[in-house]
Amino acid sequence: MAYSAPRGTKDILPQEVALWQKLEETCRKVFSFYNYQEIRTPIFESTELFARSIGKTTDIVNKEMYEFKDRKGRSLTLRPEETAPVVRACLENNLIGTDKTTKVYYIGPMFRYERPQAGRQRQFHQAGVEVFGSADPMIDAEVIMMNVRLFEELGLKDLGVNINSVGCAKCRPDYLKKLKSFFKDNIKNMCEDCQNRFITNPLRILDCKQSKCQIYLDDAPHSVESLCQECGGSFDQVLDLLGDSGLKYNVNKRLVRGLDYYTKTTFEITSNQLGAQNAVSGGGRYDKLVEELGGKAIPAVGFAIGLERIIELINNQQLTINNDGAVKLYIAALGNEARKVGFDLINQARAGGISADMDYLGKSLKAQMKTADRVGAKYVYIIGEAELAKKSAVLKEMKTGEQIELEFSALLEKLKSETA
Ligand code: HAM
């Protein structure tokens, strides 16, 4: 084989696409149900947009960006996430304001130069939502509930909703001070990354996966214990709203997200069936980002789902997704004359709104029946020499095996009368 897909990327093959389409369709359906509208932004943006928003000291910006110079020397980056591009697009097109709520969603590929492993790719896909304009904890609750509703709609089981609050510009400095004084004696024994984090962003130490650092994390102070009155109040309200709705959640005081823009509520939904990369979605509030990127002080909240991980769960949990895309009619024809009649019939079927296909390789009847089965055809109509003479053939329903004799001229009417 001459070429292979770049490391960390995957082809999504025709036999997998039905599942992807169903997943995307379910995302669209649930998001629209909650009054979110789709937005599509470019695959690349100026590098500065991501550095500013995600944070210069994060792994994403420091180590994982697909950054390149265009022919005029401008620094561009393939989007590692879509919150910052959506903020940019909404500001540029005047879609958001302090006096209105704007709800948008997106579905598409993201790019991070990470070490590929199960559930972690360099090109992966997210479906996400962003809400602008409201600081009301009800919106935090709405997005979390919508995320859970989507997973329920997909039939996913055994998921955990983890929630935390990382505070705001008022209370975070105090918390960071506490963290620094907690780590100061041991930081010299911790990994090099953590030593840098200690200086640039001590919150990120809590997310370190190195075993030599883990031992120091257990007793570290938690952000929820340092929240100001406003952040504490809104965290309690979010939890109350979720509790009242019957949603089960877990306050995970050590939940630190990999992006710097969060304020107040953060959350992640995890699965215990995915191994190390167990987060199927993540998000939270980011009340300062719009202002940071040149807009007014407009509060915002959102989340993004990792679609590869959802596909993995659907496959693991053996959930069946209806293969609506399969053809309704497959014509198995033997001999040139029969194939001509078959060609005419599939084209009439298509003109009448019925999806249809036939064999173009002159295969045996047995092989044609196999193909019909593989493509998920609902019916097969079998035309040979004898059928040509009587202008009538057998229509077989693949699932039930039921067969009826139908004249060529009656075939379309019969298929059209079927609703499914
Ligand atoms: P994130 O936690 O970086 O958040 O990504 C969200 C989800 O994308 C993760 O939970 C995971 O399922 C999936 N994901 C991330 N990296 C990879 C990867 N390398 N391979 C496969 N899946 C991956 C964000 O991106 C934020 N923009 C979410 C957000 C929206 N916050 C507010 N609004």
Boltz pocket constraint, residues with backbone or C-beta under 6 A from the ligand:
constraints:
  - pocket:
      binder: B
      contacts: [[A, 80], [A, 81], [A, 82], [A, 83], [A, 112], [A, 114], [A, 119], [A, 120], [A, 121], [A, 122], [A, 123], [A, 124], [A, 125], [A, 126], [A, 128], [A, 129], [A, 130], [A, 258], [A, 259], [A, 269], [A, 279], [A, 280], [A, 281], [A, 282], [A, 283], [A, 284], [A, 301], [A, 302], [A, 303], [A, 304], [A, 305], [A, 306], [A, 307], [A, 308], [A, 309]]
      max_distance: 6.0
